[in-house]
Every structure is written in structure tokens, then in C-alpha cells.
Amino acid sequence: MIHTITEKARAMMIDSEAPVQFWGEVVTTAVYLHQRFPNEGLTKRDNRDGYKAPYETPYEMLHVFGKPAHDKAGNKISYKAPIHHLRRFGCYVSKLIPEAQRRSKFCPRSKPCMMVGYTHDSPTLWRIWDPNFQVVRAQSEVIFDQERNAYVSCTTDGIDIF
């Protein structure tokens, strides 16, 4: 499993062009993503004795155990992980600046940041890196530009810039 997570993290680091200082965030994000996607090992393990488990992902396996399969009305309960909130690691994010923190009418309404992960079990919060304060925060009011890498490395003078 360490090899699998490391390979996913390495691929995300290369794609995002982020510096090594974000290795912890990228490994945490790789684990988060690994739990939410189908795992061939789970289905092979279940099929060898003819029993098909009611889950396809590690997330479902952890959340289904000990819980009812149907509600009181007889409808099947789905424990599938939400994936509509997934974004590319290291992409450009515009973080909304609250109106109370803006200095004047003509100040910017957003600031550039970098998406570095997810908040556990919350599809409305993302972990973003704020380059001004050099800190990672959970934020909900953001706009993503997944085509752009947020962290650009300037190789001419050896200085990393945002």
C-alpha cells in the first residue's frame, strides 16, 4: 500500500509542479483519493469464495460495516463516497475575500491560492495554501481554474515564486 500511495503522490507532485515542501499534503490527498475510487483488490478478494461484498471502494467498506443496508421504508441506502467535489491537486484557486476584510471599494475581491487537499468527509471544504501567510487553511468559497498550476517555479534565478 505504501508503494501505491507513493506512486499516486509522486504523479500529483509532478503534474502540479509544486515544491517538495507540500509532500505531506500530497500524500494525504493521495490517501483521500485512493479511498474513494474502486479497488480491484476488494472485488478479487470477494469473488474467490463466490461472495460479492456490497462495496467497491475502501470508503464504502469502512462505512457499510455494521450499518443497515435498507432504511425503514425498504429503500436501499447508498454509502458511496461523493466525488463531485474532487479537483486537481495544485490547481489555481481564487479565494473570496470577505467584504468586511476589504479595505476599499476598489480592492480585489479574491486572492490567488493553491488547492492542496480535502477536508475529511466534507464535499464543500477544500484545503488551500495561502502564499501570503504561508499556511494551509480550509476554505469553502473558492473558484477553481484546473487548467493552471498555481505554483510556478522560476528556473532562471533559482527562486520559487507564486
Contact map, one row per residue, 1 for C-alpha under 8 A:
111110000000000000000000000000000000000000000000000000000000000000000000000000000000000000000000000000000000000000000000000000000000000000000000000000000000000000
111111000000000000000000000000000000000000000000000000000000000000000000000000000000000000000000000000000000000000000000000000000000000000000000000000000000000000
111111100000000000000000000000000000000000000000000000000000000000000000000000000000000000000000000000000000000000000000000000000000000000000000000000000000000000
111111110000000000000000000000000000000000000000000000000000000000000000000000000000000000000000000000000000000000000000000000000000000000000000000000000000000000
111111111000000000000000001001100100000000000000000000000000000000000000000000000000000000000000000000000000000000000000000000000000000000000000000000000000000000
011111111100000000000000001000000000000000000000000000000000000000000000000000000000000000000000000000000000000000000000000000000000000000000000000000000000000000
001111111110000000000000000000000000000000000000000000000000000000000000000000000000000000000000000000000000000000000000000000000000000000000000000000000000000000
000111111111000000000000000001000000000000000000000000000000000000000000000000000000000000000000000000000000000000000000000000000000000000000000000000000000000000
000011111111100000000010011011000000000000000000000000000000000000000000000000000000000000000000000000000000000000000000000000000000000000000000000000000000000000
000001111111110000000000000000000000000000000000000000000000000000000000000000000000000000000000000000000000000000000000000000000000000000000000000000000000000000
000000111111111000000000000000000000000000000000000000000000000000000000000000000000000000000000000000000000000000000000000000000000000000000000000000000000000000
000000011111111100000000010000000000000000000000000000000000000000000000000000000000000010000000000000000000000000000000000000000000000000000000000000000000000000
000000001111111111110010010000000000000000000000000000000000000000000000000000000000000000000000000000000000000000000000000000000000000000000000000000000000000000
000000000111111111000000000000000000000000000000000000000000000000000000000000000000000000000000000000000000000000000000000000000000000000000000000000000000000000
000000000011111110000000000000000000000000000000000000000000000000000000000000000000000000000000000000000000000000000000000000000000000000000000000000000000000000
000000000001111111000000000000000000000000000000000000000000000000000000000000000000000011100000000000000000000000000000000000000000000000000000000011100000000000
000000000000111111100000000000000000000000000000000000000000000000000000000000000000000001000000000000000000000000000000000000000000000000000000000010111000000000
000000000000110111110100000000000000000000000000000000000000000000000000000000000000000001000000000000000000000000000000000000000000000000000000000000111000000000
000000000000100011111100000000000000000000000000000000000000000000000000000000000000000000000000000000000000000000000000000000000000000000000000000000000000000000
000000000000100001111110000000000000000000000000000000000000000000000000000000000000000000000000000000000000000000000000000000000000000000000000000000000000000000
000000000000000000111111000000000000000000000000000000000000000000000000000000000000000000000000000000000000000000000000000000000000000000000000000000000000000000
000000000000000001111111110000000000000000000000000000000000000000000000000000000000000000000000000000000000000000010000000000000000000000000000000000000000000000
000000001000100000011111111000000000000000000000000000000000000000000000000000000000000000000000000000000000000000000000000000000000000000000000000000000000000000
000000000000000000001111111100000000000000000000000000000000000000000000000000000000000000000000000000000000000000000000000000000000000000000000000000000000000000
000000000000000000000111111110000000000000000000000000000000000000000000000000000000000000000000000000000000000000011000000000000000000000000000000000000000000000
000000001001100000000111111111000000000000000000000000000000000000000000000000000000000010000000000000000000000000011000000000000000000000000000000000000000000000
000011001000000000000011111111100000000000000000000000000000000000000000000000000000000000000000000000000000000000000000000000000000000000000000000000000000000000
000000000000000000000001111111110000000000000000000000000000000000000000000000000000000000000000000000000000000000001000000000000000000000000000000000000000000000
000000001000000000000000111111111000000000000000000000000000000000000000000000000000000010000000000000000000000000011100000000000000000000000000000000000000000000
000010011000000000000000011111111100000000000000000000000000000000000000000000000000000000000000000000000000000000000000000000000000000000000000000000000000000000
000010000000000000000000001111111110000000000000000000000000000000000000000000000000000000000000000000000000000000000000000000000000000000000000000000000000000000
000000000000000000000000000111111111000000000000000000000000000000000000000000000000000000000000000000000000000000000100000000000000000000000000000000000000000000
000000000000000000000000000011111111100000000000000000000000000000000000000000000000000000000000000000000000000000000000000000000000000000000000000000000000000000
000010000000000000000000000001111111100000000000000000000100000000000000000000000000000000000000000000000000000000000000000000000000000000000000000000000000000000
000000000000000000000000000000111111100000000000000000001110000000000000000000000000000000000000000000000000000000000000000000000000000000000000000000000000000000
000000000000000000000000000000011111110000000000000000001110000000000000000000001110000000000000000000000000000000000000000000000000000000000000000000000000000000
000000000000000000000000000000001111111000000000000000011100000000000000000000000000000000000000000000000000000000000000000000000000000000000000000000000000000000
000000000000000000000000000000000001111100000000000000011100000000000000000000000000000000000000000000000000000000000000000000000000000000000000000000000000000000
000000000000000000000000000000000000111111100000000000011100000000000000000000000000000000000000000000000000000000000000000000000000000000000000000000000000000000
000000000000000000000000000000000000011111110000000000000000000000000000000000000000000000000000000000000000000000000000000000000000000000000000000000000000000000
000000000000000000000000000000000000001111111000000000000000000000000000000000000000000000000000000000000000000000000000000000000000000000000000000000000000000000
000000000000000000000000000000000000001111111100000000011100000000000000000000000000000000000000000000000000000000000000000000000000000000000000000000000000000000
000000000000000000000000000000000000001111111110000110010000000000000000000000000000000000000000000000000000000000000000000000000000000000000000000000000000000000
000000000000000000000000000000000000000111111111000000000000000000000000000000000000000000000000000000000000000000000000000000000000000000000000000000000000000000
000000000000000000000000000000000000000011111111000000000000000000000000000000000000000000000000000000000000000000000000000000000000000000000000000000000000000000
000000000000000000000000000000000000000001111111111110000000000000000000000000000000000000000000000000000000000000000000000000000000000000000000000000000000000000
000000000000000000000000000000000000000000111111111100000000000000000000000000000000000000000000000000000000000000000000000000000000000000000000000000000000000000
000000000000000000000000000000000000000000011111111000000000000000000000000000000000000000000000000000000000000000000000000000000000000000000000000000000000000000
000000000000000000000000000000000000000000000111111000000000000000000000000000000000000000000000000000000000000000000000000000000000000000000000000000000000000000
000000000000000000000000000000000000000000000111111100000000000000000000000000000000000000000000000000000000000000000000000000000000000000000000000000000000000000
000000000000000000000000000000000000000000000111111110000000000000000000000000000000000000000000000000000000000000000000000000000000000000000000000000000000000000
000000000000000000000000000000000000000000100110011111000000000000000000000000000000000000000000000000000000000000000000000000000000000000000000000000000000000000
000000000000000000000000000000000000000000100100001111110000000000000000000000000000000000000000000000000000000000000000000000000000000000000000000000000000000000
000000000000000000000000000000000000000000000000000111110000000000000000000000000000000000000000000000000000000000000000000000000000000000000000000000000000000000
000000000000000000000000000000000000000000000000000011111101100100000000000000000000000000000000000000000000000000000000000000000000000000000000000000000000000000
000000000000000000000000000000000000111001100000000011111101100000000000000000000000000000000000000000000000000000000000000000000000000000000000000000000000000000
000000000000000000000000000000000011111001000000000000111111100000000000000000000000000000000000000000000000000000000000000000000000000000000000000000000000000000
000000000000000000000000000000000111111001000000000000111111110000000000000000000000000000000000000000000000000000000000000000000000000000000000000000000000000000
000000000000000000000000000000000011000000000000000000001111111000000000000000011000000000000000000000000000000000000000000000000000000000000000000000000000000000
000000000000000000000000000000000000000000000000000000111111111100000000000000111000000000000000000000000000000000000000000000000000000000000000000000000000000000
000000000000000000000000000000000000000000000000000000111111111110000000000000000000000000000000000000000000000000000000000000000000000000000000000000000000000000
000000000000000000000000000000000000000000000000000000000111111110000000000000000000000000000000000000000000000000000000000000000000000000000000000000000000000000
000000000000000000000000000000000000000000000000000000000011111110100000000000100000000000000000000000000000000000000000000000000000000000000000000000000000000000
000000000000000000000000000000000000000000000000000000100001111111111000000000100000000000000000000000000000000000000000000000000000000000000000000000000000000000
000000000000000000000000000000000000000000000000000000000000111111100000000000000000000000000000000000000000000000000000000000000000000000000000000000000000000000
000000000000000000000000000000000000000000000000000000000000000111110000000000000000000000000000000000000000000000000000000000000000000000000000000000000000000000
000000000000000000000000000000000000000000000000000000000000001111111000000000000000000000000000000000000000000000000000000000000000000000000000000000000000000000
000000000000000000000000000000000000000000000000000000000000000101111110000010000000000000000000000000000000000000000000000000000000000000000000000000000000000000
000000000000000000000000000000000000000000000000000000000000000100111110000111000000000000000000000000000000000000000000000000000000000000000000000000000000000000
000000000000000000000000000000000000000000000000000000000000000000011111111110000000000000000000000000000000000000000000000000000000000000000000000000000000000000
000000000000000000000000000000000000000000000000000000000000000000011111111110000000000000000000000000000000000000000000000000000000000000000000000000000000000000
000000000000000000000000000000000000000000000000000000000000000000000111111000000000000000000000000000000000000000000000000000000000000000000000000000000000000000
000000000000000000000000000000000000000000000000000000000000000000000111111000000000000000000000000000000000000000000000000000000000000000000000000000000000000000
000000000000000000000000000000000000000000000000000000000000000000000111111100000000000000000000000000000000000000000000000000000000000000000000000000000000000000
000000000000000000000000000000000000000000000000000000000000000000000111111110000000000000000000000000000000000000000000000000000000000000000000000000000000000000
000000000000000000000000000000000000000000000000000000000000000000001110011111000000000000000000000000000000000000000000000000000000000000000000000000000000000000
000000000000000000000000000000000000000000000000000000000000000000011110001111100000000000000000000000000000000000000000000000000000000000000000000000000000000000
000000000000000000000000000000000000000000000000000000000000000000001000000111110000000000000000000000000000000000000000000000000000000000000000000000000000000000
000000000000000000000000000000000000000000000000000000000001001100000000000011111000000000000000000000000000000000000000000000000000000000000000000000000000000000
000000000000000000000000000000000000000000000000000000000011000000000000000001111100000000000000000000000000000000000000000000000000000000000000000000000000000000
000000000000000000000000000000000001000000000000000000000011000000000000000000111110000000000000000000000000000000000000000000000000000000000000000000000000000000
000000000000000000000000000000000001000000000000000000000000000000000000000000011111100000000000000000000000000000000000001000000000000000000000000000000000000000
000000000000000000000000000000000001000000000000000000000000000000000000000000001111110000000000000000000000000000000000001000000000000000000000000000000000000000
000000000000000000000000000000000000000000000000000000000000000000000000000000000111110000000000000000000000000000000000001000000000000000000000000000000000000000
000000000000000000000000000000000000000000000000000000000000000000000000000000000111111000000000000000000000000000000000001100000000000000000000000000000000000000
000000000000000000000000000000000000000000000000000000000000000000000000000000000011111100000000000000000000000000000000000000000000000000000000000000000000000000
000000000000000000000000000000000000000000000000000000000000000000000000000000000000111110100000000000000000000000000000000000000000000000000001010000000000000000
000000000000000000000000000000000000000000000000000000000000000000000000000000000000011111100000000000000000000000100000000000000000000000000000010000000000000000
000000000001000100000000010010000000000000000000000000000000000000000000000000000000001111100000000000000000000000111000000000000000000000000000000000000000000000
000000000000000111000000000000000000000000000000000000000000000000000000000000000000000111110000000000000000000001110000000000000000000000000000000011100000000000
000000000000000100000000000000000000000000000000000000000000000000000000000000000000001111111000000000000000000001100000000000000000000000000001111111000000000000
000000000000000000000000000000000000000000000000000000000000000000000000000000000000000001111100000000000000000111100000000000000000000000000001111111000000000000
000000000000000000000000000000000000000000000000000000000000000000000000000000000000000000111110000000000000000111100000000000010000000000000111100001000000000000
000000000000000000000000000000000000000000000000000000000000000000000000000000000000000000011111000000000000011110000000000000000000000000000111000000000000000000
000000000000000000000000000000000000000000000000000000000000000000000000000000000000000000001111100000000000011110000000000000000000000000101110000000000000000000
000000000000000000000000000000000000000000000000000000000000000000000000000000000000000000000111110000000000111000000000000000000000000000001100000000000000000000
000000000000000000000000000000000000000000000000000000000000000000000000000000000000000000000011111011000001111000000000000000000000000000000000000000000000000000
000000000000000000000000000000000000000000000000000000000000000000000000000000000000000000000001111111000000100000000000000000000000000000000000000000000000000000
000000000000000000000000000000000000000000000000000000000000000000000000000000000000000000000000111111000000100000000000000000000000000000000000000000000000000000
000000000000000000000000000000000000000000000000000000000000000000000000000000000000000000000000011111000000000000000000000000000000000000000000000000000000000000
000000000000000000000000000000000000000000000000000000000000000000000000000000000000000000000000111111100000000000000000000000000000000000000000000000000000000000
000000000000000000000000000000000000000000000000000000000000000000000000000000000000000000000000111111111011100000000000000000000000000000000000000000000000000000
000000000000000000000000000000000000000000000000000000000000000000000000000000000000000000000000000011111010000000000000000000000000000000000000000000000000000000
000000000000000000000000000000000000000000000000000000000000000000000000000000000000000000000000000001111110000000000000000000000000000000000000000000000000000000
000000000000000000000000000000000000000000000000000000000000000000000000000000000000000000000000000001111110000000000000000000000000000000000000000000000000000000
000000000000000000000000000000000000000000000000000000000000000000000000000000000000000000000000000000011111000000000000000000000000000000000000000000000000000000
000000000000000000000000000000000000000000000000000000000000000000000000000000000000000000000000000001111111100000000000000000000000000000000000000000000000000000
000000000000000000000000000000000000000000000000000000000000000000000000000000000000000000000000100001000111111000000000000000000000000000000000000000000000000000
000000000000000000000000000000000000000000000000000000000000000000000000000000000000000000000001111001000011111000000000000000000000000000000000000000000000000000
000000000000000000000000000000000000000000000000000000000000000000000000000000000000000000000111100000000001111100000000000000000000000000000000000000000000000000
000000000000000000000000000000000000000000000000000000000000000000000000000000000000000000000111100000000001111110000000000000000000000000000000000000000000000000
000000000000000000000000000000000000000000000000000000000000000000000000000000000000000000011110000000000000011111000000000000000100000000000000000001000000000000
000000000000000000000000000000000000000000000000000000000000000000000000000000000000000000011110000000000000001111100000000000011110000000000000000001000000000000
000000000000000000000000000000000000000000000000000000000000000000000000000000000000000001111000000000000000000111110000000000011100000000000000000001100000000000
000000000000000000000000000000000000000000000000000000000000000000000000000000000000000111111000000000000000000011111000000001111000000000000000000000000000000000
000000000000000000000100110010000000000000000000000000000000000000000000000000000000000011000000000000000000000001111100000001111000000100000000000000000000000000
000000000000000000000000110110000000000000000000000000000000000000000000000000000000000010000000000000000000000000111110000001110000000000000000000000000000000000
000000000000000000000000000010010000000000000000000000000000000000000000000000000000000000000000000000000000000000011111011011100000000000000000000000000000000000
000000000000000000000000000000000000000000000000000000000000000000000000000000000000000000000000000000000000000000001111111011100000000001000000000000000000000000
000000000000000000000000000000000000000000000000000000000000000000000000000000000000000000000000000000000000000000000111110000000000000000000000000000000000000000
000000000000000000000000000000000000000000000000000000000000000000000000000000000000000000000000000000000000000000000011111000000000000000000000000000000000000000
000000000000000000000000000000000000000000000000000000000000000000000000000000000000000000000000000000000000000000000111111110000000000000000000000000000000000000
000000000000000000000000000000000000000000000000000000000000000000000000000000000111100000000000000000000000000000000110111111000000000000000000000000000000000000
000000000000000000000000000000000000000000000000000000000000000000000000000000000000100000000000000000000000000000000000011111000000000000010000000000000000000000
000000000000000000000000000000000000000000000000000000000000000000000000000000000000000000000000000000000000000000000110011111100000000001110000000000000000000000
000000000000000000000000000000000000000000000000000000000000000000000000000000000000000000000000000000000000000000111110001111110000000001110000000000000000000000
000000000000000000000000000000000000000000000000000000000000000000000000000000000000000000000000000000000000000000111110000011111000000111100000000000000000000000
000000000000000000000000000000000000000000000000000000000000000000000000000000000000000000001000000000000000000011111000000001111100000111100000000000000000000000
000000000000000000000000000000000000000000000000000000000000000000000000000000000000000000000000000000000000000011110000000000111110011110000000000000000000000000
000000000000000000000000000000000000000000000000000000000000000000000000000000000000000000000000000000000000000111000000000000011111111110000000000000000000000000
000000000000000000000000000000000000000000000000000000000000000000000000000000000000000000000000000000000000000010000000000000001111111000000000000000000000000001
000000000000000000000000000000000000000000000000000000000000000000000000000000000000000000000000000000000000000000000000000000000111110000000000000000000000000000
000000000000000000000000000000000000000000000000000000000000000000000000000000000000000000000000000000000000000000000000000000000111111000000000000000000000000000
000000000000000000000000000000000000000000000000000000000000000000000000000000000000000000000000000000000000000000000000000000001111111100000000000000000000000000
000000000000000000000000000000000000000000000000000000000000000000000000000000000000000000000000000000000000000000000000000000001110111110000000000000000000000000
000000000000000000000000000000000000000000000000000000000000000000000000000000000000000000000000000000000000000000010000000000111100011111000000000000000000000000
000000000000000000000000000000000000000000000000000000000000000000000000000000000000000000000000000000000000000000000000000000111100001111100000000000000000000000
000000000000000000000000000000000000000000000000000000000000000000000000000000000000000000000000000000000000000000000010000011110000000111110000000000000000000000
000000000000000000000000000000000000000000000000000000000000000000000000000000000000000000000010000000000000000000000000000011110000000011111100000000000000000000
000000000000000000000000000000000000000000000000000000000000000000000000000000000000000000000000000000000000000000000000000111000000000001111100000000000000000000
000000000000000000000000000000000000000000000000000000000000000000000000000000000000000000000011000000000000000000000000000000000000000000111110000000000000000000
000000000000000000000000000000000000000000000000000000000000000000000000000000000000000000001111000000000000000000000000000000000000000000111111000000000000000000
000000000000000000000000000000000000000000000000000000000000000000000000000000000000000000001110000000000000000000000000000000000000000000001111100000000000000000
000000000000000000000000000000000000000000000000000000000000000000000000000000000000001000111100000000000000000000000000000000000000000000000111110000000000000000
000000000000000000000000000000000000000000000000000000000000000000000000000000000000000000111000000000000000000000000000000000000000000000000011111100000000000000
000000000000000000000000000000000000000000000000000000000000000000000000000000000000001100110000000000000000000000000000000000000000000000000001111110000000000000
000000000000000000000000000000000000000000000000000000000000000000000000000000000000000000110000000000000000000000000000000000000000000000000000111110000000000000
000000000000000000000000000000000000000000000000000000000000000000000000000000000000000000110000000000000000000000000000000000000000000000000000111111000000000000
000000000000000110000000000000000000000000000000000000000000000000000000000000000000000001110000000000000000000000000000000000000000000000000000011111110000000000
000000000000000100000000000000000000000000000000000000000000000000000000000000000000000001111000000000000000000111000000000000000000000000000000000111110000000001
000000000000000111000000000000000000000000000000000000000000000000000000000000000000000001000000000000000000000001000000000000000000000000000000000011111000000011
000000000000000011000000000000000000000000000000000000000000000000000000000000000000000000000000000000000000000000000000000000000000000000000000000011111100000111
000000000000000011000000000000000000000000000000000000000000000000000000000000000000000000000000000000000000000000000000000000000000000000000000000000111110001111
000000000000000000000000000000000000000000000000000000000000000000000000000000000000000000000000000000000000000000000000000000000000000000000000000000011111111110
000000000000000000000000000000000000000000000000000000000000000000000000000000000000000000000000000000000000000000000000000000000000000000000000000000001111111100
000000000000000000000000000000000000000000000000000000000000000000000000000000000000000000000000000000000000000000000000000000000000000000000000000000000111111000
000000000000000000000000000000000000000000000000000000000000000000000000000000000000000000000000000000000000000000000000000000000000000000000000000000000111111000
000000000000000000000000000000000000000000000000000000000000000000000000000000000000000000000000000000000000000000000000000000000000000000000000000000000111111100
000000000000000000000000000000000000000000000000000000000000000000000000000000000000000000000000000000000000000000000000000000000000000000000000000000001111111110
000000000000000000000000000000000000000000000000000000000000000000000000000000000000000000000000000000000000000000000000000000000000000000000000000000011110011111
000000000000000000000000000000000000000000000000000000000000000000000000000000000000000000000000000000000000000000000000000000000000000000000000000000111100001111
000000000000000000000000000000000000000000000000000000000000000000000000000000000000000000000000000000000000000000000000000000000010000000000000000001111000000111
